[in-house]
Amino acid sequence: MNVQQTLVALLAQLGMALCLAGVCLRGRLPYSRCFTLHLAACLAGNVSVVLWPERFYTLGWWIARQTTYVALIFATALELVYWTFSRLEGARRTIRRVLLAILGATFVSLLLLPDGGGYDSVRASLQPRMQNGTIWLFAATVGVSLLYRVPVHPWHRAIMTGFAAYLTVFTVLLRLLTVTSWNIDMLDVLNALDPLAYVGLLGYWTWAAWRTDPVPEVAPEVLQTLQPWRV
């Protein structure tokens, strides 16, 4: 790692630590445990590369970390779907159909992974397809919540919109890396640009984690019914 990459990685670690502190100290941990686990995994992976670059600054470790991160993001999306629609029968039926379609399409795309390109090419195809499915999960959650006028907690909204924007950028960068046949120079570019985009995302999440929640626009009785984990 060069000096610039190290500085960006340290800045990302600071952002992750501040965001995790906000989640814990502002009582947001029960709102999404999968998201908190994702942040902790990202922090651990980032620290490993900075402290032991000779061992962990490798293509294989990068792919392993990113695959783990995407799996945790996918779990976060499913968790937020549950928290948002678990108490609404009509919306739950609709989102269940949408989820089955998205999960089915994602599963089929994973079955169609290339099997002749070795470890790296399989992982290179796996991540974008999982990310596409995750982006659609977040988009479906927001869309159905708007359709049924379901109140969404501001922290959940920040997680979903942040992930959707970041994953779109990351998928484009990963696609460029695949097109260039995982050229080491292009990998260095991705390793530089991806943390910068993630630092911006962490800044948004840190602000959302530490801010005081706005006064809900619905009655406390409604929130107690729809969001028992909140009140």
C-alpha positions in Angstrom: 0.0 0.0 0.0 1.2 3.5 -0.8 1.0 6.5 1.5 -2.2 7.8 -0.1 -4.0 4.5 0.2 -2.9 4.1 3.8 -4.2 7.6 4.7 -7.6 6.9 3.0 -7.8 3.6 4.8 -7.1 5.3 8.2 -9.7 7.9 7.4 -12.2 5.1 6.6 -11.3 3.4 9.9 -12.0 6.6 11.8 -15.4 6.9 10.0 -16.3 3.3 10.9 -15.3 3.8 14.5 -17.3 7.0 14.8 -20.3 5.4 13.2 -20.2 2.4 15.4 -19.9 4.6 18.4 -23.0 6.5 17.3 -24.9 3.3 16.7 -24.0 2.0 20.2 -24.3 5.3 22.2 -27.5 6.5 20.5 -29.2 3.2 21.1 -29.5 2.2 17.4 -28.0 -1.3 17.8 -31.3 -3.1 18.0 -32.5 -1.3 14.9 -30.2 -3.4 12.7 -27.8 -5.9 14.1 -26.7 -7.1 10.7 -25.7 -3.6 9.7 -23.6 -3.2 12.9 -22.0 -6.5 12.2 -21.2 -5.3 8.6 -19.5 -2.2 10.0 -17.5 -4.2 12.5 -16.4 -6.6 9.7 -15.4 -3.7 7.5 -13.4 -2.2 10.3 -11.6 -5.5 11.1 -10.8 -6.1 7.4 -9.5 -2.6 6.9 -7.3 -2.8 9.9 -5.8 -6.1 8.8 -4.7 -4.6 5.5 -3.2 -1.5 7.1 -1.3 -3.4 9.9 -0.2 -6.5 7.9 -0.1 -5.4 4.2 2.5 -8.1 3.4 0.0 -10.8 4.4 -3.4 -9.3 3.7 -2.9 -6.8 0.8 -3.6 -9.5 -1.8 -6.2 -10.1 -4.4 -7.5 -13.3 -2.7 -8.0 -11.5 0.6 -9.7 -8.5 -1.1 -12.1 -10.9 -2.8 -12.8 -12.8 0.4 -13.5 -9.5 2.3 -15.7 -8.1 -0.4 -17.8 -11.3 -0.6 -18.3 -11.3 3.2 -19.3 -7.6 3.1 -21.8 -8.2 0.3 -23.3 -11.2 2.2 -23.8 -9.0 5.3 -25.3 -6.2 3.3 -27.7 -8.8 1.8 -28.6 -9.9 5.3 -29.1 -6.3 6.3 -31.6 -5.8 3.5 -33.6 -8.8 4.6 -33.5 -7.6 8.2 -34.8 -4.2 7.3 -37.6 -5.7 5.2 -38.7 -7.7 8.2 -38.6 -4.7 10.6 -40.5 -2.5 8.1 -43.4 -4.8 7.1 -43.7 -7.5 9.9 -46.9 -5.9 11.4 -48.6 -5.0 8.1 -50.4 -8.0 6.5 -51.2 -6.4 3.1 -47.8 -4.8 2.6 -46.1 -8.0 3.9 -47.9 -10.1 1.2 -46.8 -7.7 -1.5 -43.2 -7.5 -0.4 -43.0 -11.2 0.0 -43.9 -11.7 -3.7 -41.4 -9.1 -4.7 -38.7 -10.7 -2.5 -39.4 -14.1 -3.9 -39.0 -12.7 -7.5 -35.7 -10.9 -6.6 -34.3 -13.8 -4.6 -35.3 -16.2 -7.3 -33.6 -14.1 -10.0 -30.5 -13.7 -7.9 -30.3 -17.4 -7.2 -30.6 -18.3 -10.9 -27.9 -15.8 -11.8 -25.6 -17.4 -9.2 -26.3 -20.8 -10.7 -25.2 -19.5 -14.0 -21.8 -18.5 -12.7 -18.9 -19.4 -15.0 -17.2 -22.6 -13.9 -14.2 -22.6 -16.1 -12.4 -19.4 -15.0 -11.0 -20.5 -11.6 -11.4 -19.0 -8.2 -10.9 -15.4 -9.1 -13.3 -15.2 -12.0 -16.1 -17.0 -10.1 -15.7 -14.5 -7.2 -15.6 -11.7 -9.7 -18.9 -12.8 -11.1 -20.4 -13.7 -7.8 -20.1 -10.3 -6.2 -21.8 -8.1 -8.9 -24.7 -10.5 -9.1 -25.2 -10.5 -5.3 -24.9 -6.7 -5.3 -27.5 -6.4 -8.0 -29.9 -8.5 -6.0 -29.2 -6.4 -2.9 -29.8 -3.1 -4.7 -33.1 -4.4 -5.9 -34.0 -5.5 -2.3 -33.4 -2.0 -1.0 -35.3 -0.4 -3.9 -38.2 -2.8 -3.4 -38.4 -2.0 0.3 -38.5 1.7 -0.3 -41.0 1.3 -3.1 -43.5 -0.8 -1.2 -43.1 1.4 1.9 -44.1 4.4 -0.3 -47.0 2.4 -1.9 -48.5 1.5 1.5 -47.4 4.7 3.2 -45.4 2.8 5.8 -43.4 5.0 8.2 -39.8 4.1 7.9 -37.4 4.9 10.7 -34.8 7.6 9.6 -31.9 5.3 10.5 -33.3 2.5 8.3 -33.8 5.0 5.5 -30.2 6.2 5.8 -28.9 2.6 5.7 -31.0 1.8 2.6 -30.3 4.9 0.6 -26.6 4.9 1.5 -26.2 1.3 0.5 -28.1 1.6 -2.7 -26.0 4.6 -3.9 -22.6 3.0 -2.8 -23.4 -0.4 -4.3 -24.2 1.1 -7.6 -20.9 2.9 -7.7 -19.0 -0.2 -6.5 -20.7 -2.4 -9.1 -19.6 -0.1 -11.9 -16.0 0.0 -10.6 -16.0 -3.8 -10.2 -17.3 -4.2 -13.7 -14.5 -2.1 -15.0 -12.0 -4.2 -13.1 -13.5 -7.4 -14.7 -13.4 -5.9 -18.2 -9.6 -5.2 -17.7 -9.1 -8.8 -16.7 -8.2 -7.9 -13.1 -5.2 -5.8 -14.2 -3.1 -5.0 -11.1 -3.0 -1.3 -12.1 -6.8 -1.2 -12.3 -7.0 -3.0 -9.0 -4.9 -0.3 -7.4 -7.3 2.3 -8.9 -10.3 0.5 -7.4 -8.5 0.1 -4.1 -8.1 3.9 -4.1 -11.5 5.0 -5.4 -13.6 2.5 -3.4 -12.4 3.7 0.0 -13.0 7.3 -1.0 -16.6 6.5 -1.9 -17.0 4.5 1.3 -15.6 7.4 3.4 -18.3 9.6 2.0 -20.9 7.0 2.8 -19.5 6.7 6.3 -19.8 10.4 6.8 -23.5 10.3 5.9 -24.1 7.3 8.2 -22.2 8.9 11.1 -24.3 12.0 10.8 -27.4 9.9 10.7 -26.3 7.7 13.6 -25.5 10.7 15.9 -28.3 13.1 15.1 -31.5 13.4 17.1 -34.4 11.6 15.5 -37.1 14.1 14.1 -40.5 14.0 15.8 -42.5 11.2 14.1 -45.4 12.3 11.9 -47.6 9.5 13.1 -49.2 8.9 16.5 -47.1 7.1 19.2 -49.8 4.4 19.3 -49.2 3.7 15.6 -45.5 3.5 16.0 -45.9 1.2 19.0 -47.9 -1.2 16.7 -45.7 -0.9 13.6 -42.3 -0.5 15.2 -42.4 -2.2 18.6 -38.5 -2.4 18.5 -38.4 1.4 18.4 -40.6 2.6 21.3 
